[in-house]
């Protein structure tokens, strides 16, 4: 008897052939590489630290270099297009971070566990995003639903 391939679509990084448990085992030693704070969840890795002084900036860059070496040793690559810097400092220093010979792009807001976090830690952008999604659903229900047959309408949920 031969089993067939099945897609695993949740809790796995894009392009991975590992399931969630295998991925967690594979990246388990990633914590030992960093001196700054490192958090991992479902294929996302976040490096955090205090970078308000040159020493802090240097520590963050050292950790990025260590993560790059870890990736090389384990034959994986970071997706540089998805790697962003979110600075929570009021007076942001003019320091830039580099990963795999590429400057990391600064961002004013990023999604973390489906919640939009901005540089000021306010919820206004998250609220705006949720309101837009809700308005789209209401608009759809008000404009499209009346034209649908009754058998289709009962399957539309909000």
Secondary structure, DSSP 8 states (H G I E B T S, - for coil): ---------SSS-TT--S-HHHHHHHTGGGGGG-SSEEEEETTEEEEE---SSHHHHHHHHHHHHHHHHHHHHTT----TTT-EE----SS--S---EETTEE-EE-SEEEETTEEEETT--SHHHHHHHHHHHHHHHHHHHHTGGGS-HHHHTT---
